[in-house]
Amino acid sequence: MIRKSVTFLWVLGLTLVVCANISSTAIASIWESGKIVYASQSFNFSDLDIYFMGPNGDDKTRLTTAFADDYDPTWSPGGRQILFVSERDGVPDIYVMDTDGSNQRQVRDTNAHRTSPTWAPDGQRFAYSWNLQGIWIYDFLDLSAEYVVDGVNPAWSPDGRYIAFIRGGSGAEGWRGASLYMIDLETGSESELVKGDLLFELSDPTWSPQSDYIVFSWSGFFTDGIYYVPRWGGESEMMNQWSGNHLHHPEIAPYGGETLVEVHPDDYSMQHIYKVTRRTNNWQQLTSGSGYNFDPDWWHPTSFPVQPQTSLSTRTWGEVKGK
């Protein structure tokens, strides 16, 4: 009996060592195969177009060529499609394309002011902002949309249960004085996580991979930087700051530890996308030239889609909202 136990422990230990070696090799391979999608304007008077690049700024490829602004791209959870906003039909609306730029098409049949798309982790739905007033969820399966909550700039949590958003702001995009909120799609309850102030602009919420923290951009006197706050509430804390620059649109790596950030110099002479490591605060510039680069989002093979959760379907949410 003792000999069997020792043998079992030895085999278990060997298995763990082998798995650890495979995991480290796999993680390195995964990192090298990741892709970043973003919007870029090469010259001051040119249109914004969608591009993608490798994890270190390599292999930049242009995906859209319409004579209109295309921006705010976001990968589907499976990495096979990209949602984006385009003004090619006269009003900002949401389009979808394959990851090589082919099969570009408008998601809805009628034009409307739809922006800020964010995929559900099941890959079958996405949330968006309608007319900078309310947040809706569109379902690809039954081609329907349902109202969720008043607000803009939604961000769907990786576990599928929550949507972070901002509300109460002013200005063209509604950022100044805005507060950060979260809604629980299972219960319908709302929480105010960060209270706004008219002296500050709060925008661009995004989630940690474990859905436990929300990261956002906060601009104002002596506070310009990237912040985070626990999902359950509490004090917000600064994550990244760079003197002489404004930081916007953070995107956390699916495996954590690194963040994509838009970096604007104080004079707004240009705008580039950087990758920053949280522990070492090492900044790596990914875009170059004299243009403007916006809206980064990355996908890695670690970002596997989850199975649809019936309890979090838009139809269930509609029933909760009606009660």
N, C-alpha and C positions, 0 to 999 in steps of 0.2 A: 504493500500500500504506500509506504514511504517512497519506494523507488518510482512508482507511477507518478506520484505527486511531483517529485523532483524532475522527472522527465517532462511532465506537462509544463512546469514552470520554465524549464530550459527552452522548450519549443516556443512557448509564448513569448519569452524574451527575445529569441531569435527573430520571430515574426514581427515584433514591434520594431526591432532595429532595421529589418528589411523595409517595412512600411515607411519608417521615418526617412530612409534614404530615397525611396521612391517619391515620397511626398515632397522632399526638398527639390528633387530634380523636376518634378511635375510643376511645382510652383514657379520655378525659374522659367520653364517652358511656357507656362501660362502667361507670365508677365511679358515675355517677348512677343507673344501672339496677340496681345491686346490691341484695341483700336480706339482712337479718339476722334469724335466727330465734332465739328465746330463751324461757325459762320465767319467769313472773312471778306473784308472790303480792301482791295489792293490799292485803290487810289481814292482820293477824297470824294470824287464825283461818280464813282462806279457803283454798281449794284452790289448788295451783299449776296454771296453765294455760299453753299454748303460744301465743305471739304471734309476729308478724313485723313488721319496720319497715324503713324506708329506711336508706341508709348514714349519714344524719345524724340519725337518731332520728325521722324524719318518718313519717307514714302508718301508725301503729301499728294492727294488726289482730289481733283475738283469733281463734284457730283451734280451740281445744278448749274444751268447756263441761261435761265430765263431772264428776260429784260425787266426784272423787278427784284425787289429785295426778298431773299430767302434766308431764314434765320431760325433760331431756337430749335435746333435738331435734338432728338433724343432716341437712343437705341431701344428697340424692343428687347424684352428680357432674353429671348433666344438669340439675339444678334442677327436676325434675318431681315428686319425692316427698320426704317427710320421715319419717325414722325417729324414734321417740321412745319413752320409757319411761312406762308408765301403771300405776297401781295400781287401776284401775277394776274388776278382777276379783279383788281381794283380795291379790294378790302383785305385786311389780314385774315387769313383762314388757314385751317389745318389740312395738310397734305401728307401723303405717305409714299415712300419709295422703297425699292429693294436696296440692299447695302452697296451695290455697285452703281447706284444712281439711275437704274432702269425702272420702268413701270411707274413713273411719277403720276399721281392722280389725287384729286380732291377727295377727302373722306366723305363729306356730305354733299347732297345734290344741290342744295341752295347755299348761296353766299351769306355769310354772317361774320361778325367780328369775333373770331375765336382765336385764342392765343394760349401760350403756356401749356402745351400738352405734356402729360406725365403718365406713363404706362402703369397699369396694374401689373403686379408680378405674375399673374396668370397669362399675360400676353393677349387676352381677349377683350380687354376694355382699356380705356384711358380717360383721365379727367382733364378738364380744360377750363379756361376762363372765358366766359361769354360777355362781350361788350364791356369788359373791365368792371363788371358788376357782380356776377354770380358764377359759381362753380358747378359744372355739370359733368356727368359720366356718360360716355358713349360706349355702347356694346356692339362689337363687330358681328356677333352671332345673330342677334335679332334686329340689327340696324336701328336701334332706338337710343334716345338720350333722355336722361332724367336729371332734374335739378337736385343739388345736394345742399348747398349753403351759400349765403352771401359772402363774397370775398374774391380775391384774385391770387394769381401766382401759386397754384396748388402743387404739392409734392406728395406722391403716394409712397407710403412706407414699404420697405422690402418684405415685411411679413403680411402685407395686404390689408391690415386692419385699420390703419389711420391715414388721414390726409392732413398735412400741414398746409397752412395758407396764411395770407395776410389780409387785414381788413382795417378800415377806418382812416386810410391815408388820403392825401390830396396830391395835386400835381398831375402831369400828363399820364404817368403810369400808376399813380396812387401809392407811391412809396413814402412820401414825407408824412411823418406823424403816424404811420401805420403801426399796428400791433401784430404780433405773431400769435396765431391760433392753431389749434388742432381739433379735428373732429374724429370721434370713434365711430366708424361705419357700422359696427355691430350694435351699439347702444343708441347712437344718434346724439350723444352728449358732446358738447363743445368745451374747450378749455383755453383760456387766455394764458399764454406762457411768457410772453414778453410784452410789456405795455409800452406803447409808442410815445413819442414826444415830437412836437412840431419842429424842434431844432435838428432832428435826426431823420435819416432815411433808412428804413428797414426793408430788405427785399431778399429774393433768391433763396428761400428755404430748401434744404435738402436733408437727407437722412443718413445716419450711420448705417453700416451693413446689418447691424443687429436690431435696428429700429428702436434703439434706446435713447439716442440723442438726435436733436435737430440742429443743423448747422446753417448759418445765415450770414448775410452781409449787413453791416451796421455802419452807416456813415454819418459823421458829425464832428463837432469840436472835440479833439483829443480822443475820439473813440473809433476812428476809421479803421476797420479791419474785419476779420472773419471771426464770428463768435459761435458758441454752441450752448444749448440749454437741454437739460434732461426732459424726456418725454413726459414724465410725471410732474414737471414743474420745478421751480427753484431758481437760484441765481444764475444768470447767464455769465459765461466767462469767455475771455478772448482766447482764440486759438492761434491766429496769425496776424501779424501787423508788419508793415514795411514803411518806414518813415519816408515821406515825400511821394507816396503813391496811394491811390485809392484801390481797394480790393473788392471785387464783385464776383458773383456767380460761382461760388465754391461747388465742387463736385468731389465727393469722397470715393476713393478706390473701393471696389467691391470687397477687397480683402483688408481694407482699413490701412491707416498709417501714412497715406499720401493723399494729397488733395490737388485738384486742378483749380486754378484761380485766374480770373481776368485781372491784369495789372494795368492801371491807368496812371501815368505820371501826373503830377499836380497841374501841369500845363495842358494835359490831354493831347499832346503832340502825336501820340501813337498809343496803341493798345495791344498788349500781347498776352498770350496764355503761358502760364508757368505751371510747373509741377513742384510742389513743396512737400518735404517730409516733416512730419509733426515733431518728432523727437529731436532731430538735428537742425531743424529750421533751414535746410538746404534748399535753395531755389534754383530750378533749372528752367531756362527759357526754351519753349517748344516752338514758337512761331518767330518769324524774323521779318526784316524789311521795314518799310515806312507806313504800312497799312494799319488797319484796325481789325482786331480779331475778337470774337464774341462767343458766348454761349457754349462752352465746352461740355462734352458728355462722353464718358468712356464706357466701353463694354469689354468684359473679359470672359473667357470660358468658365470662370467660377460663378458667373451670374446666371445660374440655371433657373428657368421659370418654374414656378410651383404649380401644383394642381389647383384648379378652380375651387373656391370655397363657397358652397351654397349659401352659408350664413352671411356672406359678405357680398352677395350679388346685388345688382342695382334694384332688382325687383323687391328683394327683402328690405333694402334701404328705403324704398318708396313706401312700404308698409309701415316701417318704423316712423317715417316722417309723418304719415297720416294719422298716427295715434296721438 
